[in-house]
């Protein structure tokens, strides 16, 4: 949404073409159980053994509190850009600008990470054994260009891919998980209670290996807020978006928990996997249970899940960039904020994400550990971005200046907000803590290095555009008019 007409006479208002189902599918694809599980399963299992599974419940509980707060915020301010918009209206322009700045870069880097992850599956399907970093980067670039084409085609194309994603998730996660549980179970439920083994006491396990696994699992339950990133493209957003935020997270948690349980119980040699001797425990388990002939079609479904997640990430990133440009909060705002074509798509913003993604792929060739670095930073980046609106909301509640909207927790609002802030803070520190995980010690500080770089660059850019940033009332009034017109 924007001022109704540009100087050229072309409408600069986003089209509302998404329903509750579309918003749910978008957030679902963003998180993607396939991406969420495959990205962390081997790491978490190696870190804490099969008992890491209980970490899914812990992280879901914490993230559900965060989702409740975000549901209240999106009900009050259903504006494109979500975290940026909410934070700005809670504690001011500078605070909101840095919140969105962290979120924007986290989305773009996560987009590149998911494309590289999909490239590995594509290489397997194509029969490429041990592909080089350059080969994977080239495949990821093709995925990036194809995804960009879909995003530029409009929202209908996005809807089709999101629907395909959910179908792939149901088959690839739920149906496959059920098949493994019924016909290929190798382990008993007791393995979930084995902890760190007989030589490790419970406290040492929980404060060490399990805590590390929880840090990895943190990557699995982000993205539910993405429904707010497309708020101005959704019909009746104040009514539907809180539901999309909460339903997507809950459904993802159920699917991920179920499918991960099925894989754990179907692993033929848990000790080998826990020791890190199996490079890809998910694929190894599937091929052992189903054979290579069946595993290939399953990989195709995995690719669909990765592609849908990539599209949702690119869409979210482009919408945040566009929201900044509409407010005059980025250099070249006029070009970045332009909507083009009958679908009114932020074309330039989408192309910017494409260019940055291509640069990250090139960097992945030069630096072999860039994939690990990007995964490490994005998980921490999401939780840092979450903290901005969470802390801002808590401050406003304590000041007693909060005005509830359609969705409200009433008397439970303050305790939920307080616990959500504590949870997100602890999880961010858990993820960002510089554990000795890499041969190059500086990589253990990747989250903090990324935050410092963004802070320096962001300070310079904000100083150059601050005088051009428009007030919040202009956007809010125009959004409300557009929403009312959409209802009529």
N, C-alpha and C positions, 0 to 999 in steps of 0.2 A: 504494500500500500504506500501511496505517496500523495503529494499534491495532485488533484484530479487531472490536470493537463500540463504537459510540458510546453515549452515555448514553441515547439514545432507542431503542436496540436495533437501529437500522439498521446494516447492514454498512458499514464505512468502508474496505473493501479494494477496490482497483481490480480489475476483471475482466481476466484474461489472455485476450484474444481475438485477439491478433496472432501470426502465425507468422513464420518467417524471411522468407518472401516479402512479407508485409505490412510488416515493418520495413524491408526493402529498398525497397519501393514508396513507403513514407512518406518515407524519406530522399531517394529519387530525385525525388519530387514536390516536396520542400522545395527542392532545388537547382534542378530543372527546367531541362533544356537550353534550352528556349524562352526562359524568363526570363533564364537566365544569358547566353545569346547576345544576345538582343534588347536587354537592358539596357545592354550595354557595347560592342556592335559598332561603332556609329557613332562613339562617343567614342574608342575605341582606334584605329580606322582613321584618324580625323582627326589623332590625336596622333602616330602613328608610321608611317602608311602600311601597305600590305599585309604588310610584314615583321613587324607586330605579332603575326601568327599564331604565331610561335615562342614568344611569351610564354605561350601556353597550356601548352606543355610544361614551361617553367620553373616556373610556378605549380603545376601538377599535381605535379611532383616534390617541391616543398616541402611541399605540402599532404598528400601521401601519407605523408611522415614524421610529420606531425601526426596523421594518421589512425591510423598504427601505434601511437602513444602512446595515443591515445584508445581504441583497441581493447583495449589492455592494461588501461586504467583501467575500462572498462565491464565487462570480464571479471571484475575484482576487485570492483567496486561497481555492480551493475546496478540502480541506483536512479533513480526518477523525478526529473528535474531535472538530470541529467548534470553539466554543468560546475560547478554549485553544489555538488552532492554530492561530486564528486571533490575539488575544491579544499578544501572544508571538512575532509575526512578527511586530506588531505595536509599542510596547514599551519594548521589551526585554524579556529574559527568565524568570526572577524572576516574573515580572508582569504577564506574560502569565501563569506561573505555578500556581500562586494563583487564577487566573481567572478560570482555569480549575478545580482546587481543590474545589472551592466553587460549581461550576457547577456539578462536579462529585457526590459530596455528596448530593446535592439537588436532582439530578436524582434518586439516590438510595433510599433516604427517601421518595420521591414522589412515587416511585414504590411500596414501602411498604404501603403507605397511600392508594393508589388506590386498592391494593389487599384487604386491610381491608374494604374498601368501598364496594367492590364486595362481600365480605363475608356476609355483612348484607343482600344483595339481595338474595344470595344463601340460607341463613337461612330462609328468608321469604318464598321462593319458597318451601323449604323443610318442611314448617309448624312449624318451631321452634319459639315459642313465647318468647320474651325477652331473647335471648341467652346471655350467660355470656361472659365476655371478653375472657376467655379461649377457649370457643367454637368458637368464631369469629376468634381468633388467629389460631386455628387448621384449620378452613376452609381456611383462608388466606394462611396458609402454604401449603395446598394441591394445591391452585391456583398457588402459587409460584413454586412448583415442576412441575406442569403441564406446566406452561409457560416456565420454564427452558428447559423442554423436547422439546417443540416446537422450541425454539430458537436454541437449539443444532441440531435440525433436518435440519436447513438450511433456506435459503432465500425464497424458494418456499412455505414452510409452513407459513412463515411470510406474504407472498403475499396473501395467501388464507384467513388468519385471517383479514388482513387489508380490503380485499374486503368484507368479512362478516360484518366487522365493519361499513363500509359505508352503506351497505344495512340495517343494524339494525338502523343506525342513521336516514336514510331517512324515514323508517317506524315509528321508535320510536319517532322521533322529528317532521318531516315535516308533514307526513300523520296524525299522532295522533294530532298534533297541529291544523291542518286544521279541523279535526273532532270535536275537542273541540270548535273551533271558530264557526263552523256552527250549531252545535246541542246542545251544553252544555254551552252556554255563560250565566253567572250569573251577570256580572258587565259591566258597560259602560266604554268607553274610558276615561271618566272624572276622574276615579280613578287614572289615571296616572299623574294627575295634582294636586292631593290633598296635596302634600308636607307633612309637618309634622302636618297638622291639623290647625284648626282655631286659636288655641292658640299659635302657633309657627310662628314667622316671617321668611321670606325667607332666610335671612342671617344666622340666627341661625340654620335653617334646613340644608343649604348647607355646613356650616362649621362644623356641628356636625354629625347628623345621615347619611346624604348623603355621606359625606366624609368617614365614616366608611363603608358604603355599597360599595363605590368605592374600598376600600381596599380589601373587600371580592371578588369583581368582578375581581380584578387583577389576581386571580388564574385561571379565565376562559380563558384568552387570552395569555397563554404561551405555548411553544412547537413548534411554527412555525419554530424556528431555528433548530429543530431536523433534518430537511432535510439535513442540513450541517453536522450532526454527522455521516451520512452514505455516505458522499460525494464520497469517493473512491470506493463505490460499485454501483455508478450510471453512466450510459452511458452519455457522453457529459455533465458533471456536470456544466461547465461554462455557458452553454446555458440553461439547464433545471432547475438547483437548484434555481436561483433567482425567476423563475416563481412558483416553488413549495412553496417557502417561502411565497410569497405574496398571491397566490391563496388560500392556506390552511387557512391562517388567515382570509381572507375576507369571505370565504365560512363558516367557523366556526362562525364568527360574525353574518352572516345572519341567520344561523340555530338557534343559541342560542337566538338571539333577537326575532325571530319569535315564537319559542316554549315557551319561557318565557312569552311572551305577551299572548299566548293562555292559559297558565296555570293561569296567574294572572286574566284574565277575566272569567275563569271557576271556580275559588275558591268560594265555597258556602258561607263561612263566613270569609271575609277578616279581620274583627276586631279580631277574635279569633287567626288567623294566625299571624297578626301583633303583638299581645300581647304575642306570644310565647306559646299559649295554645295548638297548634297543633304541635306535635313533628316532623312529616314528612308531610309537606304540599303538596309535589308533589304526593306522594303515596296516601294520603288522598283524593286529588282532583281526581285522576284517578279512585280510587275505587268508589267514589261518583258518577262520571259520567258514568263509564263503568261497574261497578259491579265487584265483586271479581273474577268472572270467567274469565273476559277479562283482568283484571289487572295482573293476573299471567303470561300469555304469554308476556305481555308488560314488566314485570320484567325480563323475560328471555332475551328479546332484550337489556334491560339495562345491564344485566350481560355480554352480548357479547361486548357491548361498553366498559365496564370496563376492560374486559380481553384484548381487543385489545389495549387499552391505557396502560395497564400494560406491554404488550409485547413490545410496542414501547419504553416505559421508560427503560425497562431492556436492550433492544438492544442499545439504546443511551448510557446508563451508561457503558455498556461493551465496546462500541467502544471508549469512552473517556479514559477508563482505558487502553485499548489496545494502543491507540495513545500515551499515556504517556510512556507505557512500550517500545514501539518501539523507542522512543527517549532516553530510559534509565533514565526516570524521576521518576521512582518508585522503591522501593525495590523489589527484585525478578523479575526484568524486563524481564529476559530471559524466564521465565516460563509464565508470564502474556502476553508476546508478541507473543507467539507461535500460529500459525494457524494450525488447524488440519482437516483432512479429505478432501475428494475431493471438498467440498463446501468451504474449507478454512475459518473456523469459529474460532473466538477467544474463544475457549472452556474454558480455565482457567479463563479468565476475566469474562465470563458469570457466572461461578460457584462461583466466588468471590462475585458477586452481590447477588447470592442466599444465601450464608452464612450470609452476612450482613443483608439481608432482614429477614431471620429466627431469627436472634438476635433481630431485632427491634420488631418482633411479640412477642417474649418472654418478651421484655421490656414492651410491651403494656399490658401484663397480670399483671405485677408487679405494673405498674403505670397506673391507670385508665384514666388519662387525656392525655396519650401519643398521642392519635389520634388527639386531638385538638392541641397539641404542634407541631406535625409533619405537620399538615395543615398550621399552622401559620408560621412555619419556612420555609417550601418549597415555599410558595408564596413570602416571603421576599428573600429567597435564589435565586430564579430565577431572580428577579429584580436586586439584587446585582451582580449576574453573568453577566447579561446584561450590567451593567454599565461599566465593565472592557473594552470590545471592543468598546463601545460607546465613552467613555472618550478617549481611545487610538486613535480612529479614528479622533476625534475632534482635538486632539493635533497634529496629523500628518498633518491634513488639515491646521491648523494654522501655522505649520512649512513649509508648501508648499512642502512637500516631498511625497505626495500621487500620485500614478500612477494609473489612472482609468483602469478598465478592460472592459469586454464585456458589462456589465450592469452598467450604470452610469446616474446620475441625472444632470450632467454637471453643469450649473450655480446655480442649486438649492441644490447642495450637502452640502455646508456649512450651510445654514440656516436650512435645514432638520436635519443635524447632531446636531446642537446647540439645537434646540427645543427638539429633541429626548433625549439628555442628561438631559435637564431640567425636562422633563416629567418623565423619569426613576428615577431620583434622588428624585423628589417629591413623586412619587408613592412608592418608597422603604421606605422613611421616614414615609409615611402614613401607610404602612403595619406594619413597625417595631415599630411604636410609642407605648410605653407601656401603653395603655389604661387599665382601670380597668375592665377586662373582666372575670377573674378567681377568685375563692375563695382563691387559693394559689397565692399570689401576684407575686411570682417569675416567674410564667408561663406567665405573661404579658411581661416579658423580654425575651421570648424564642428565638426570632430572634437574639438579641444581645448576648445572652448566647451561641447560636449555632455558631455565627460568631467568638466569642472570642475563643471557644474551637477549631474550625477549624484553626484559626490563630496560636495558640500555637502548635497544633499537626503538622500543615503544615510546620511551621518554622523548627521544628526538622527533619522532613522527607526530606525537601528540602536540608538542610545542609548535610544530609548523602548521597544524590545522585547527588548533583550539579556537581561534577567533572566528572560524567559519562554521562551527558546529551550531546547528539550529536547536531551539528549545524543544522540550519534550511535549509541550501542549499541542504544537502544530501537528505532530504525527498522531497523537492520541485522538484528537478531534477528527482528523481525516479518516482514521481507521474506524471510528465509531460510525461515521456517516456511511462508509462503505459497507460495514456490517449490517446496518439497518436497511440499506438499499438492497442488500443481498437477500434479506428476509422477505422483502415485499414482492 
